[in-house]
Amino acid sequence: MLQSKDENTKWSRIKGIIYEYKHYAWASMYGVCQIWFNYCERTIEPKYYMVSRLDYHIPFIKWFVIPYLFWFVYMGVIFWYVGKESKKEFYKLCIYMFGGMCVCYTIYMVFPNGQNLRPVIVENDILSRMIRNIYMTDTPTNVCPSIHVYNSIAVHMALRRCGMLDDKPGIKLISFICMVLICASTMFIKQHSIKDVMWGTILAAVMYFLVYNMPRFVQRHILVTNQEEVSAKSNI
């Protein structure tokens, strides 16, 4: 009897945990997006090459592979933290991030692009080997807008909106520095052109407005319109 009660209590706790963290199931959308991206990688042949004169003035710096790969940790930690602190902001982050990724894939299919900035890596140190591995596993196609840049901005902005950090500006500053280094790393290891970074940033700004500000903008517009209609009727 006591064992049955213990089992019921344990099962109740498990159900409670599942219910409390069920919103993390939305993270599975990343897998869906990755399937779409892999399809683009296999099927799309670039017709347009993204390059700027500024790219030739940006040096290849192998040390930037560290912040480039740190992106995976950065994304995971902030994604988890926002979900832990605010379900509302977590859902908005999911819409912001996965929605933007889908926009990127659509652009790749409509505007098939790539880049040819990668140097030949002849050194054999660990950083050089890491970059060669990146080059082998990630083709120089489907680069603009840069998803690496877009997602870095998305999670940073979501973290900034997390109310629990209002009195912790240091964490926000660290996140900002990580975001900047990650975005810069895409150019310094020649994974992306400065154009890819620019359009990734622009897309992040547009999507931020749509996800976070558009509802309030619409509400204000409706309110102003209603007030104008009431004023017009009262003047008749």
N, CA, C and O of each residue as an XYZ file, in Angstrom:
944
protein
N       0.829     -1.210      0.000
C       0.000      0.000      0.000
C       0.861      1.257      0.000
O       0.625      2.213     -0.739
N       1.884      1.208      0.877
C       2.788      2.358      0.945
C       3.540      2.519     -0.364
O       3.768      3.638     -0.823
N       3.930      1.385     -0.971
C       4.633      1.431     -2.254
C       3.742      2.026     -3.337
O       4.209      2.781     -4.190
N       2.463      1.682     -3.299
C       1.532      2.227     -4.286
C       1.397      3.734     -4.131
O       1.347      4.463     -5.122
N       1.340      4.201     -2.891
C       1.244      5.646     -2.653
C       2.503      6.355     -3.116
O       2.441      7.432     -3.707
N       3.666      5.731     -2.837
C       4.935      6.316     -3.279
C       4.999      6.404     -4.797
O       5.471      7.394     -5.355
N       4.514      5.346     -5.461
C       4.514      5.347     -6.928
C       3.586      6.427     -7.472
O       3.917      7.106     -8.444
N       2.424      6.583     -6.844
C       1.486      7.622     -7.279
C       2.085      9.012     -7.084
O       1.935      9.891     -7.932
N       2.773      9.198     -5.939
C       3.407     10.489     -5.664
C       4.506     10.776     -6.682
O       4.624     11.887     -7.198
N       5.311      9.744     -6.959
C       6.395      9.907     -7.930
C       5.830     10.223     -9.315
O       6.341     11.097    -10.015
N       4.766      9.502     -9.707
C       4.154      9.744    -11.014
C       3.546     11.136    -11.092
O       3.596     11.785    -12.136
N       2.967     11.597     -9.974
C       2.392     12.947     -9.934
C       3.482     13.991    -10.115
O       3.283     14.995    -10.800
N       4.629     13.753     -9.503
C       5.750     14.688     -9.662
C       6.243     14.708    -11.094
O       6.536     15.768    -11.648
N       6.335     13.518    -11.695
C       6.789     13.440    -13.090
C       5.819     14.180    -14.006
O       6.236     14.926    -14.892
N       4.513     13.968    -13.784
C       3.506     14.665    -14.601
C       3.591     16.167    -14.390
O       3.421     16.944    -15.330
N       3.855     16.571    -13.156
C       3.986     17.995    -12.866
C       5.166     18.611    -13.594
O       5.069     19.717    -14.126
N       6.288     17.888    -13.617
C       7.479     18.378    -14.318
C       7.210     18.470    -15.813
O       7.569     19.454    -16.460
N       6.570     17.425    -16.358
C       6.248     17.434    -17.790
C       5.335     18.605    -18.137
O       5.533     19.281    -19.146
N       4.339     18.838    -17.295
C       3.409     19.941    -17.549
C       4.123     21.285    -17.446
O       3.868     22.194    -18.235
N       5.025     21.405    -16.460
C       5.725     22.665    -16.234
C       6.644     23.022    -17.397
O       6.797     24.194    -17.739
N       7.254     22.002    -18.005
C       8.260     22.266    -19.041
C       7.815     21.801    -20.431
O       8.646     21.626    -21.323
N       6.526     21.603    -20.613
C       6.039     21.113    -21.903
C       6.284     22.118    -23.031
O       6.335     21.742    -24.202
N       6.435     23.398    -22.674
C       6.649     24.408    -23.715
C       7.980     24.200    -24.444
O       8.159     24.679    -25.564
N       8.916     23.480    -23.802
C      10.193     23.217    -24.464
C      10.025     22.303    -25.679
O      10.939     22.170    -26.494
N       8.860     21.679    -25.793
C       8.612     20.833    -26.965
C       8.695     21.641    -28.253
O       8.950     21.089    -29.323
N       8.479     22.949    -28.147
C       8.568     23.803    -29.328
C       9.986     23.826    -29.900
O      10.190     24.193    -31.057
N      10.959     23.433    -29.084
C      12.338     23.379    -29.582
C      12.481     22.367    -30.709
O      13.428     22.437    -31.492
N      11.539     21.420    -30.795
C      11.582     20.427    -31.867
C      11.428     21.073    -33.242
O      11.759     20.459    -34.256
N      10.927     22.309    -33.279
C      10.815     23.027    -34.551
C      12.178     23.233    -35.187
O      12.289     23.379    -36.404
N      13.219     23.244    -34.355
C      14.572     23.385    -34.901
C      14.892     22.196    -35.811
O      15.527     22.346    -36.854
N      14.436     21.013    -35.390
C      14.651     19.833    -36.216
C      13.928     19.924    -37.547
O      14.464     19.528    -38.582
N      12.706     20.448    -37.518
C      11.942     20.643    -38.753
C      12.675     21.619    -39.671
O      12.807     21.387    -40.872
N      13.145     22.711    -39.079
C      13.888     23.704    -39.863
C      15.174     23.109    -40.439
O      15.563     23.423    -41.564
N      15.822     22.255    -39.662
C      17.068     21.648    -40.119
C      16.822     20.716    -41.297
O      17.658     20.620    -42.196
N      15.691     20.033    -41.300
C      15.336     19.168    -42.437
C      15.175     20.017    -43.702
O      15.648     19.644    -44.775
N      14.505     21.153    -43.562
C      14.331     22.058    -44.704
C      15.684     22.569    -45.186
O      15.942     22.632    -46.388
N      16.555     22.938    -44.226
C      17.876     23.449    -44.594
C      18.688     22.379    -45.326
O      19.346     22.672    -46.324
N      18.641     21.149    -44.834
C      19.376     20.064    -45.490
C      18.865     19.839    -46.910
O      19.635     19.529    -47.819
N      17.552     19.999    -47.085
C      16.988     19.889    -48.431
C      17.568     20.980    -49.339
O      17.935     20.716    -50.484
N      17.644     22.197    -48.819
C      18.225     23.304    -49.595
C      19.680     23.024    -49.928
O      20.133     23.304    -51.038
N      20.419     22.468    -48.960
C      21.835     22.174    -49.183
C      22.014     21.139    -50.299
O      22.960     21.229    -51.083
N      21.120     20.171    -50.370
C      21.261     19.091    -51.352
C      20.785     19.492    -52.744
O      21.300     18.986    -53.742
N      19.833     20.373    -52.821
C      19.162     20.613    -54.102
C      19.465     21.958    -54.759
O      19.320     22.096    -55.974
N      19.879     22.939    -53.984
C      20.023     24.285    -54.548
C      21.434     24.509    -55.086
O      22.424     24.296    -54.386
N      21.500     24.936    -56.325
C      22.756     25.342    -56.946
C      22.800     26.863    -56.984
O      21.901     27.486    -57.549
N      23.828     27.479    -56.392
C      23.862     28.949    -56.337
C      23.981     29.586    -57.721
O      24.774     29.156    -58.558
N      23.182     30.610    -57.933
C      23.246     31.395    -59.167
C      23.838     32.778    -58.903
O      24.318     33.447    -59.817
N      23.795     33.188    -57.648
C      24.283     34.514    -57.267
C      25.327     34.356    -56.165
O      25.105     33.652    -55.181
N      26.467     35.021    -56.344
C      27.541     34.918    -55.360
C      27.642     36.218    -54.569
O      27.776     37.309    -55.123
N      27.571     36.055    -53.262
C      27.554     37.204    -52.373
C      28.986     37.613    -52.050
O      29.727     36.870    -51.407
N      29.356     38.782    -52.495
C      30.700     39.289    -52.237
C      30.673     40.810    -52.281
O      29.907     41.408    -53.037
N      31.505     41.421    -51.472
C      31.642     42.871    -51.432
C      33.130     43.198    -51.451
O      33.962     42.378    -51.063
N      33.449     44.377    -51.895
C      34.861     44.799    -51.873
C      35.418     44.778    -50.456
O      36.604     44.529    -50.241
N      34.543     45.043    -49.498
C      34.990     45.046    -48.103
C      35.448     43.660    -47.658
O      36.294     43.538    -46.772
N      34.893     42.620    -48.269
C      35.287     41.259    -47.882
C      36.774     41.015    -48.092
O      37.398     40.262    -47.345
N      37.335     41.650    -49.105
C      38.754     41.438    -49.407
C      39.664     42.203    -48.445
O      40.880     42.011    -48.444
N      39.069     43.065    -47.632
C      39.846     43.792    -46.619
C      39.680     43.165    -45.239
O      40.319     43.588    -44.275
N      38.827     42.163    -45.152
C      38.625     41.460    -43.890
C      39.564     40.265    -43.860
O      39.430     39.367    -44.691
N      40.512     40.227    -42.926
C      41.494     39.128    -42.911
C      40.892     37.811    -42.445
O      39.886     37.782    -41.735
N      41.521     36.738    -42.854
C      41.167     35.420    -42.350
C      41.882     35.224    -41.013
O      43.111     35.244    -40.954
N      41.109     35.035    -39.940
C      41.688     34.867    -38.599
C      41.121     33.578    -38.012
O      39.950     33.510    -37.638
N      41.962     32.572    -37.940
C      41.487     31.233    -37.551
C      40.973     31.174    -36.117
O      40.157     30.313    -35.789
N      41.447     32.093    -35.246
C      40.998     32.068    -33.854
C      39.501     32.327    -33.725
O      38.891     31.976    -32.716
N      38.918     32.934    -34.736
C      37.489     33.238    -34.667
C      36.615     31.996    -34.844
O      35.391     32.078    -34.743
N      37.238     30.851    -35.106
C      36.446     29.619    -35.149
C      35.888     29.298    -33.762
O      34.882     28.599    -33.640
N      36.545     29.813    -32.715
C      36.073     29.543    -31.346
C      34.717     30.198    -31.095
O      33.786     29.495    -30.702
N      34.555     31.529    -31.305
C      33.206     32.093    -31.131
C      32.217     31.556    -32.154
O      31.021     31.480    -31.874
N      32.705     31.178    -33.347
C      31.799     30.622    -34.351
C      31.141     29.341    -33.832
O      29.932     29.163    -33.975
N      31.932     28.455    -33.233
C      31.393     27.203    -32.699
C      30.708     27.400    -31.355
O      29.842     26.616    -30.969
N      31.102     28.457    -30.642
C      30.455     28.758    -29.358
C      28.986     29.105    -29.573
O      28.189     29.049    -28.637
N      28.630     29.459    -30.792
C      27.248     29.770    -31.155
C      26.284     28.687    -30.679
O      25.185     28.998    -30.219
N      26.682     27.429    -30.783
C      25.797     26.333    -30.399
C      25.516     26.359    -28.896
O      24.381     26.141    -28.471
N      26.543     26.624    -28.098
C      26.369     26.731    -26.646
C      25.537     27.962    -26.308
O      24.617     27.902    -25.491
N      25.872     29.071    -26.946
C      25.175     30.347    -26.722
C      23.680     30.205    -26.994
O      22.844     30.641    -26.202
N      23.364     29.590    -28.122
C      21.965     29.390    -28.488
C      21.248     28.518    -27.461
O      20.164     28.867    -26.993
N      21.850     27.395    -27.115
C      21.209     26.452    -26.218
C      20.975     27.007    -24.827
O      19.906     26.817    -24.248
N      21.979     27.696    -24.287
C      21.875     28.233    -22.927
C      20.790     29.302    -22.844
O      19.965     29.275    -21.930
N      20.781     30.238    -23.781
C      19.785     31.312    -23.723
C      18.392     30.772    -24.016
O      17.417     31.195    -23.394
N      18.295     29.848    -24.953
C      17.000     29.237    -25.256
C      16.419     28.588    -23.997
O      15.241     28.751    -23.681
N      17.280     27.847    -23.288
C      16.840     27.195    -22.048
C      16.478     28.235    -20.979
O      15.466     28.096    -20.292
N      17.307     29.274    -20.843
C      17.091     30.251    -19.775
C      15.799     31.036    -19.983
O      15.033     31.238    -19.041
N      15.559     31.473    -21.207
C      14.335     32.232    -21.482
C      13.114     31.359    -21.214
O      12.127     31.836    -20.654
N      13.166     30.099    -21.601
C      12.051     29.191    -21.340
C      11.834     28.954    -19.863
O      10.704     28.747    -19.423
N      12.903     28.981    -19.100
C      12.815     28.770    -17.659
C      12.199     29.971    -16.957
O      11.440     29.810    -16.001
N      12.518     31.168    -17.420
C      12.104     32.383    -16.730
C      10.761     32.935    -17.202
O      10.027     33.527    -16.411
N      10.432     32.751    -18.474
C       9.198     33.350    -18.991
C       8.674     32.551    -20.181
O       9.279     32.553    -21.254
N       7.555     31.875    -19.987
C       6.954     31.118    -21.091
C       6.498     32.065    -22.200
O       6.614     31.750    -23.385
N       5.984     33.216    -21.805
C       5.507     34.191    -22.790
C       6.642     34.610    -23.717
O       6.481     34.610    -24.937
N       7.803     34.972    -23.134
C       8.941     35.384    -23.956
C       9.512     34.201    -24.727
O      10.050     34.373    -25.820
N       9.398     33.003    -24.164
C       9.894     31.816    -24.850
C       9.094     31.564    -26.127
O       9.671     31.271    -27.174
N       7.772     31.678    -26.045
C       6.941     31.474    -27.230
C       7.251     32.529    -28.297
O       7.289     32.230    -29.491
N       7.471     33.758    -27.848
C       7.809     34.816    -28.808
C       9.160     34.541    -29.457
O       9.346     34.770    -30.652
N      10.111     34.041    -28.646
C      11.425     33.703    -29.197
C      11.295     32.604    -30.251
O      11.947     32.661    -31.293
N      10.458     31.610    -29.982
C      10.255     30.532    -30.957
C       9.707     31.077    -32.269
O      10.169     30.705    -33.348
N       8.723     31.959    -32.168
C       8.147     32.564    -33.376
C       9.202     33.395    -34.096
O       9.338     33.338    -35.318
N       9.945     34.169    -33.305
C      10.988     35.045    -33.854
C      12.071     34.226    -34.561
O      12.427     34.506    -35.705
N      12.585     33.218    -33.869
C      13.719     32.476    -34.400
C      13.315     31.537    -35.534
O      13.893     31.592    -36.620
N      12.330     30.681    -35.291
C      11.954     29.700    -36.309
C      11.261     30.366    -37.497
O      11.415     29.931    -38.638
N      10.497     31.423    -37.218
C       9.881     32.161    -38.319
C      10.927     32.764    -39.224
O      10.809     32.696    -40.447
N      11.960     33.361    -38.628
C      13.035     33.953    -39.420
C      13.822     32.918    -40.197
O      14.231     33.171    -41.330
N      14.039     31.750    -39.598
C      14.751     30.688    -40.302
C      13.972     30.241    -41.534
O      14.555     30.004    -42.593
N      12.652     30.128    -41.391
C      11.821     29.751    -42.540
C      11.866     30.810    -43.638
O      11.851     30.485    -44.825
N      11.921     32.072    -43.237
C      12.064     33.149    -44.222
C      13.391     32.995    -44.962
O      13.448     33.153    -46.182
N      14.458     32.685    -44.220
C      15.773     32.488    -44.839
C      15.730     31.365    -45.869
O      16.242     31.522    -46.977
N      15.126     30.239    -45.516
C      15.081     29.111    -46.443
C      14.276     29.446    -47.693
O      14.610     29.019    -48.797
N      13.216     30.214    -47.500
C      12.414     30.640    -48.648
C      13.250     31.523    -49.568
O      13.183     31.399    -50.791
N      14.034     32.409    -48.972
C      14.913     33.280    -49.768
C      15.938     32.448    -50.528
O      16.216     32.723    -51.695
N      16.504     31.427    -49.873
C      17.485     30.577    -50.554
C      16.885     29.917    -51.789
O      17.558     29.770    -52.809
N      15.614     29.519    -51.695
C      14.982     28.831    -52.808
C      14.616     29.793    -53.933
O      14.677     29.438    -55.110
N      14.237     31.008    -53.562
C      13.861     32.014    -54.565
C      15.094     32.711    -55.129
O      15.140     33.050    -56.311
N      16.090     32.922    -54.276
C      17.311     33.631    -54.657
C      18.504     32.745    -54.297
O      19.194     33.014    -53.314
N      18.757     31.687    -55.085
C      19.822     30.723    -54.759
C      21.195     31.390    -54.763
O      21.661     31.882    -55.791
N      21.818     31.396    -53.615
C      23.077     32.138    -53.494
C      24.156     31.324    -52.808
O      23.886     30.303    -52.176
N      25.383     31.800    -52.947
C      26.524     31.154    -52.320
C      27.662     32.138    -52.205
O      27.488     33.328    -52.466
N      28.832     31.648    -51.813
C      30.005     32.512    -51.708
C      31.248     31.716    -52.078
O      31.276     30.491    -51.952
N      32.270     32.423    -52.534
C      33.526     31.765    -52.912
C      34.719     32.465    -52.259
O      35.739     32.715    -52.901
N      34.571     32.769    -50.991
C      35.600     33.505    -50.252
C      36.545     32.593    -49.468
O      37.550     33.067    -48.937
N      36.251     31.329    -49.388
C      37.025     30.442    -48.527
C      38.464     30.265    -49.026
O      38.695     29.997    -50.205
N      39.423     30.420    -48.112
C      40.819     30.182    -48.500
C      41.156     28.690    -48.441
O      40.390     27.899    -47.892
N      42.274     28.320    -48.994
C      42.774     26.948    -48.870
C      43.517     26.847    -47.541
O      44.478     27.580    -47.308
N      43.080     25.952    -46.682
C      43.688     25.793    -45.363
C      44.818     24.772    -45.474
O      44.574     23.593    -45.733
N      46.052     25.229    -45.278
C      47.210     24.331    -45.407
C      47.805     23.970    -44.047
O      48.485     22.952    -43.923
N      47.560     24.780    -43.041
C      48.101     24.486    -41.723
C      47.358     23.310    -41.095
O      46.247     22.980    -41.508
N      47.973     22.684    -40.102
C      47.387     21.480    -39.530
C      47.205     21.578    -38.017
O      47.088     20.554    -37.344
N      47.180     22.777    -37.482
C      46.913     22.949    -36.059
C      45.432     22.693    -35.801
O      44.642     22.559    -36.736
N      45.066     22.627    -34.532
C      43.706     22.239    -34.173
C      42.656     23.221    -34.709
O      41.577     22.805    -35.129
N      42.970     24.517    -34.694
C      42.015     25.513    -35.190
C      41.818     25.358    -36.692
O      40.696     25.448    -37.191
N      42.912     25.124    -37.409
C      42.816     24.939    -38.857
C      42.020     23.687    -39.191
O      41.227     23.680    -40.133
N      42.234     22.630    -38.419
C      41.485     21.393    -38.659
C      39.991     21.599    -38.383
O      39.144     21.052    -39.089
N      39.677     22.388    -37.356
C      38.275     22.683    -37.048
C      37.623     23.421    -38.203
O      36.487     23.122    -38.573
N      38.332     24.381    -38.772
C      37.771     25.164    -39.884
C      37.606     24.283    -41.123
O      36.603     24.375    -41.830
N      38.601     23.429    -41.379
C      38.471     22.506    -42.520
C      37.257     21.604    -42.355
O      36.556     21.315    -43.324
N      37.010     21.163    -41.134
C      35.850     20.315    -40.882
C      34.550     21.074    -41.121
O      33.593     20.521    -41.662
N      34.520     22.343    -40.716
C      33.346     23.184    -40.975
C      33.127     23.333    -42.471
O      31.999     23.236    -42.954
N      34.213     23.571    -43.204
C      34.110     23.729    -44.649
C      33.573     22.468    -45.316
O      32.817     22.542    -46.285
N      33.974     21.296    -44.785
C      33.541     20.031    -45.384
C      32.082     19.719    -45.084
O      31.375     19.165    -45.926
N      31.631     20.075    -43.883
C      30.266     19.715    -43.472
C      29.230     20.773    -43.841
O      28.037     20.473    -43.904
N      29.668     21.999    -44.084
C      28.744     23.086    -44.410
C      29.159     23.695    -45.741
O      30.178     24.380    -45.826
N      28.379     23.449    -46.766
C      28.737     23.925    -48.105
C      28.647     25.449    -48.176
O      27.895     26.061    -47.417
N      29.409     26.068    -49.086
C      29.364     27.535    -49.225
C      28.163     27.994    -50.040
O      28.288     28.861    -50.905
N      27.010     27.418    -49.765
C      25.766     27.787    -50.446
C      24.721     28.149    -49.401
O      24.883     27.839    -48.221
N      23.644     28.809    -49.838
C      22.563     29.212    -48.929
C      23.122     30.029    -47.765
O      22.997     29.656    -46.599
N      23.732     31.135    -48.115
C      24.477     31.906    -47.115
C      23.837     33.254    -46.767
O      24.125     33.825    -45.715
N      22.987     33.753    -47.632
C      22.431     35.096    -47.427
C      20.904     35.037    -47.410
O      20.284     34.623    -48.390
N      20.297     35.455    -46.284
C      20.867     36.011    -45.060
C      21.534     34.918    -44.208
O      21.192     33.740    -44.307
N      22.483     35.335    -43.381
C      23.185     34.395    -42.523
C      22.308     33.986    -41.343
O      21.891     34.833    -40.553
N      22.030     32.696    -41.225
C      21.247     32.193    -40.095
C      22.062     32.264    -38.808
O      21.508     32.479    -37.730
N      23.381     32.083    -38.921
C      24.251     32.210    -37.756
C      24.074     33.591    -37.130
O      23.968     33.725    -35.911
N      24.044     34.602    -37.973
C      23.870     35.986    -37.503
C      22.449     36.200    -37.006
O      22.236     36.750    -35.925
N      21.485     35.765    -37.796
C      20.084     35.988    -37.439
C      19.746     35.388    -36.080
O      19.161     36.061    -35.232
N      20.108     34.138    -35.872
C      19.756     33.479    -34.621
C      20.502     34.062    -33.422
O      19.963     34.104    -32.316
N      21.726     34.507    -33.636
C      22.473     35.139    -32.545
C      21.761     36.403    -32.073
O      21.642     36.645    -30.872
N      21.294     37.197    -33.016
C      20.565     38.420    -32.669
C      19.238     38.066    -32.005
O      18.828     38.719    -31.046
N      18.570     37.036    -32.513
C      17.260     36.651    -31.980
C      17.343     36.256    -30.516
O      16.546     36.730    -29.705
N      18.300     35.390    -30.158
C      18.370     34.957    -28.759
C      18.859     36.073    -27.851
O      18.448     36.153    -26.693
N      19.733     36.937    -28.363
C      20.188     38.070    -27.536
C      19.032     39.015    -27.227
O      18.871     39.460    -26.091
N      18.230     39.316    -28.243
C      17.101     40.225    -28.024
C      16.078     39.600    -27.077
O      15.475     40.301    -26.265
N      15.882     38.287    -27.179
C      14.962     37.605    -26.260
C      15.491     37.671    -24.833
O      14.724     37.855    -23.888
N      16.805     37.520    -24.680
C      17.397     37.607    -23.346
C      17.232     39.007    -22.768
O      16.942     39.162    -21.581
N      17.413     40.019    -23.597
C      17.261     41.408    -23.136
C      15.846     41.677    -22.634
O      15.645     42.472    -21.716
N      14.873     41.011    -23.239
C      13.484     41.236    -22.861
C      13.082     40.440    -21.617
O      11.995     40.638    -21.074
N      13.947     39.553    -21.177
C      13.635     38.723    -20.020
C      13.686     39.579    -18.749
O      14.749     40.075    -18.375
N      12.551     39.748    -18.098
C      12.440     40.659    -16.967
C      13.346     40.326    -15.805
O      13.690     41.215    -15.026
N      13.746     39.066    -15.659
C      14.590     38.657    -14.547
C      15.975     39.280    -14.612
O      16.705     39.270    -13.621
N      16.346     39.825    -15.773
C      17.688     40.391    -15.924
C      17.699     41.915    -15.898
O      18.709     42.534    -16.232
N      16.586     42.522    -15.504
C      16.516     43.976    -15.474
C      17.563     44.582    -14.547
O      18.077     45.669    -14.810
N      17.877     43.879    -13.465
C      18.862     44.378    -12.518
C      20.224     43.706    -12.695
O      21.071     43.770    -11.804
N      20.435     43.058    -13.855
C      21.703     42.387    -14.121
C      22.242     42.796    -15.496
O      22.320     41.978    -16.413
N      22.613     44.079    -15.626
C      23.085     44.550    -16.937
C      24.365     43.863    -17.393
O      24.655     43.812    -18.588
N      25.139     43.329    -16.432
C      26.382     42.657    -16.798
C      26.148     41.436    -17.667
O      26.902     41.184    -18.607
N      25.103     40.677    -17.356
C      24.791     39.484    -18.150
C      24.365     39.884    -19.558
O      24.742     39.239    -20.537
N      23.580     40.947    -19.651
C      23.157     41.427    -20.968
C      24.359     41.896    -21.786
O      24.418     41.693    -22.999
N      25.325     42.535    -21.093
C      26.522     43.004    -21.790
C      27.347     41.821    -22.297
O      27.839     41.841    -23.425
N      27.495     40.798    -21.464
C      28.234     39.604    -21.881
C      27.560     38.962    -23.090
O      28.228     38.540    -24.034
N      26.232     38.894    -23.050
C      25.494     38.327    -24.170
C      25.712     39.154    -25.439
O      25.882     38.602    -26.527
N      25.706     40.473    -25.291
C      25.915     41.352    -26.445
C      27.303     41.126    -27.056
O      27.450     41.062    -28.276
N      28.314     41.008    -26.194
C      29.675     40.782    -26.677
C      29.763     39.442    -27.407
O      30.387     39.340    -28.464
N      29.129     38.409    -26.829
C      29.111     37.099    -27.491
C      28.440     37.195    -28.850
O      28.929     36.627    -29.826
N      27.322     37.909    -28.922
C      26.592     38.059    -30.183
C      27.475     38.729    -31.232
O      27.543     38.270    -32.373
N      28.150     39.812    -30.851
C      29.001     40.537    -31.788
C      30.154     39.658    -32.271
O      30.465     39.636    -33.462
N      30.785     38.936    -31.350
C      31.908     38.071    -31.719
C      31.454     36.953    -32.653
O      32.155     36.610    -33.605
N      30.290     36.393    -32.381
C      29.774     35.328    -33.240
C      29.487     35.858    -34.642
O      29.847     35.229    -35.636
N      28.837     37.020    -34.714
C      28.537     37.611    -36.023
C      29.822     37.936    -36.776
O      29.921     37.703    -37.981
N      30.810     38.478    -36.056
C      32.092     38.813    -36.695
C      32.823     37.555    -37.145
O      33.493     37.553    -38.178
N      32.690     36.490    -36.366
C      33.415     35.258    -36.687
C      33.015     34.693    -38.047
O      33.831     34.069    -38.725
N      31.769     34.907    -38.445
C      31.315     34.371    -39.728
C      32.093     34.985    -40.888
O      32.260     34.357    -41.934
N      32.567     36.216    -40.699
C      33.343     36.888    -41.744
C      34.834     36.567    -41.632
O      35.516     36.418    -42.645
N      35.343     36.460    -40.391
C      36.774     36.262    -40.201
C      37.232     34.835    -40.529
O      38.409     34.614    -40.815
N      36.305     33.864    -40.488
C      36.704     32.522    -40.943
C      36.152     32.253    -42.349
O      36.183     31.126    -42.844
N      35.651     33.311    -42.968
C      35.214     33.281    -44.363
C      34.059     32.311    -44.621
O      33.971     31.684    -45.676
N      33.186     32.210    -43.629
C      31.956     31.454    -43.833
C      30.890     32.301    -44.507
O      30.002     31.783    -45.184
N      30.989     33.612    -44.313
C      29.981     34.514    -44.861
C      30.620     35.805    -45.352
O      31.660     36.245    -44.863
N      29.959     36.385    -46.328
C      30.311     37.720    -46.796
C      29.708     38.753    -45.847
O      28.782     38.453    -45.094
N      30.234     39.946    -45.891
C      29.657     41.029    -45.092
C      28.216     41.293    -45.523
O      27.409     41.780    -44.731
N      27.892     40.973    -46.777
C      26.512     41.130    -47.249
C      25.579     40.156    -46.527
O      24.448     40.510    -46.195
N      26.049     38.938    -46.284
C      25.230     37.955    -45.564
C      24.927     38.446    -44.153
O      23.814     38.295    -43.649
N      25.948     39.039    -43.524
C      25.790     39.557    -42.164
C      24.821     40.739    -42.163
O      23.963     40.852    -41.287
N      24.967     41.606    -43.142
C      24.106     42.785    -43.232
C      22.646     42.386    -43.404
O      21.771     42.903    -42.711
N      22.383     41.461    -44.333
C      20.998     41.063    -44.576
C      20.443     40.214    -43.444
O      19.239     40.238    -43.191
N      21.293     39.470    -42.765
C      20.847     38.744    -41.578
C      20.419     39.696    -40.478
O      19.441     39.448    -39.772
N      21.167     40.800    -40.338
C      20.842     41.819    -39.333
C      19.557     42.553    -39.690
O      18.725     42.818    -38.823
N      19.401     42.877    -40.960
C      18.188     43.568    -41.407
C      16.960     42.682    -41.199
O      15.925     43.144    -40.718
N      17.086     41.410    -41.566
C      15.969     40.481    -41.374
C      15.621     40.357    -39.892
O      14.444     40.300    -39.535
N      16.635     40.315    -39.029
C      16.393     40.221    -37.586
C      15.634     41.449    -37.087
O      14.753     41.332    -36.235
N      15.975     42.627    -37.616
C      15.294     43.857    -37.207
C      13.840     43.856    -37.671
O      12.947     44.243    -36.918
N      13.603     43.424    -38.905
C      12.236     43.384    -39.439
C      11.385     42.383    -38.671
O      10.253     42.684    -38.292
N      11.928     41.200    -38.444
C      11.177     40.168    -37.732
C      10.933     40.569    -36.279
O       9.895     40.235    -35.709
N      11.871     41.271    -35.688
C      11.673     41.745    -34.312
C      10.467     42.670    -34.253
O       9.628     42.553    -33.360
N      10.382     43.592    -35.210
C       9.252     44.511    -35.258
C       7.943     43.749    -35.428
O       6.951     44.048    -34.763
N       7.947     42.760    -36.327
C       6.721     42.006    -36.591
C       6.282     41.187    -35.380
O       5.095     41.137    -35.057
N       7.236     40.551    -34.717
C       6.895     39.651    -33.612
C       6.584     40.399    -32.328
O       5.640     40.050    -31.619
N       7.372     41.429    -32.021
C       7.255     42.086    -30.719
C       6.469     43.397    -30.735
O       5.818     43.735    -29.747
N       6.520     44.131    -31.833
C       5.924     45.465    -31.846
C       4.655     45.588    -32.669
O       3.839     46.472    -32.408
N       4.471     44.729    -33.649
C       3.321     44.863    -34.527
C       1.985     44.788    -33.779
O       1.101     45.599    -34.055
N       1.803     43.848    -32.843
C       0.510     43.818    -32.129
C       0.208     45.138    -31.430
O      -0.923     45.619    -31.493
N       1.187     45.726    -30.772
C       0.954     46.999    -30.100
C       0.699     48.110    -31.104
O      -0.118     49.000    -30.871
N       1.422     48.044    -32.247
C       1.218     49.036    -33.291
C      -0.212     48.958    -33.817
O      -0.874     49.978    -34.007
N      -0.679     47.721    -34.049
C      -2.044     47.530    -34.549
C      -3.057     48.018    -33.520
O      -4.034     48.675    -33.878
N      -2.834     47.703    -32.245
C      -3.758     48.119    -31.195
C      -3.836     49.644    -31.118
O      -4.920     50.213    -30.987
N      -2.679     50.295    -31.199
C      -2.679     51.766    -31.156
C      -3.410     52.336    -32.361
O      -4.156     53.309    -32.252
N      -3.180     51.705    -33.527
C      -3.832     52.177    -34.746
C      -5.352     52.044    -34.632
O      -6.097     52.948    -35.010
N      -5.798     50.894    -34.103
C      -7.237     50.677    -33.930
C      -7.808     51.687    -32.950
O      -8.888     52.234    -33.176
N      -7.083     51.939    -31.854
C      -7.544     52.879    -30.839
C      -7.673     54.284    -31.411
O      -8.666     54.975    -31.183
N      -6.641     54.697    -32.165
C      -6.675     56.031    -32.774
C      -7.815     56.129    -33.777
O      -8.516     57.140    -33.829
N      -8.005     55.074    -34.578
C      -9.075     55.071    -35.574
C     -10.440     55.171    -34.906
O     -11.308     55.913    -35.366
N     -10.631     54.422    -33.818
C     -11.897     54.482    -33.097
C     -12.149     55.868    -32.527
O     -13.272     56.370    -32.581
N     -11.110     56.487    -31.983
C     -11.244     57.828    -31.416
C     -11.602     58.829    -32.508
O     -12.417     59.726    -32.296
N     -10.980     58.666    -33.687
C     -11.281     59.574    -34.790
C     -12.728     59.401    -35.248
O     -13.402     60.380    -35.568
N     -13.209     58.143    -35.279
C     -14.594     57.899    -35.693
C     -15.572     58.491    -34.696
O     -16.577     59.086    -35.083
N     -15.277     58.329    -33.406
C     -16.137     58.903    -32.376
C     -16.139     60.418    -32.474
O     -17.184     61.057    -32.350
N     -14.943     60.996    -32.702
C     -14.860     62.448    -32.818
C     -15.634     62.947    -34.032
O     -16.308     63.975    -33.966
N     -15.534     62.209    -35.154
C     -16.217     62.599    -36.380
C     -17.728     62.557    -36.183
O     -18.439     63.453    -36.638
N     -18.229     61.505    -35.497
C     -19.658     61.377    -35.258
C     -20.177     62.489    -34.353
O     -21.291     62.982    -34.536
N     -19.361     62.879    -33.378
C     -19.799     63.913    -32.444
C     -19.862     65.290    -33.106
O     -20.571     66.184    -32.645
N     -19.096     65.444    -34.209
C     -19.087     66.722    -34.911
C     -20.195     66.838    -35.947
O     -20.440     67.908    -36.502
N     -20.865     65.702    -36.197
C     -21.980     65.747    -37.186
C     -23.203     66.436    -36.586
O     -24.228     66.568    -37.256
